[in-house]
Amino acid sequence: MKALLAKLESEVFVLDLQNSEQNQPLVIQNYPHKWLDENTLEVNVKRQQGLTNLFSQISAQGAEVLSMRNKSNRLEELFINMAQ
């Protein structure tokens, strides 16, 4: 199963954030993303990118990641990508 999941080129994560006191919009570079609401960020992370840089960008701007989840099941994503 791990070998199958390794074929995924990217994953979409949903992050619940606690915004900084400054109430300035976060600037996220090199990660395609969209805001679902003022505290929820959907981010596409390529396998070679990893999450460390993303979390560093968020924390450097005074925000905190409260929770993180996959947008969809990784096996479902893999099946859809293989079927296309």
C-alpha positions, 0 to 999 in steps of 0.5 A, a space after each residue: 500500500 505504501 508503494 501505491 501511495 508513493 505514486 501520488 504527486 501531490 496532496 491537498 491539505 485543509 489547515 485550520 489556523 489561528 490568525 495573528 493579532 495583526 489581522 493581516 492576510 497571510 502570504 503563502 509562497 510556492 504552494 497553490 492554495 485558496 482560503 475556504 473562510 477566514 481561518 481555513 486554508 486549503 493547500 496543495 503540497 507536492 511530494 518533493 515540497 513537504 510541509 516544513 516550509 509551509 509551516 515555517 511561512 505560516 508561523 513566521 507571520 504570527 499564525 498558528 496551525 490548530 489542525 490539519 487534515 487531508 481534503 480527500 482519502 489518498 487512495 481515492 485520489 490515487 485511483 482517480 489520478 490513475 483513471 484519468 
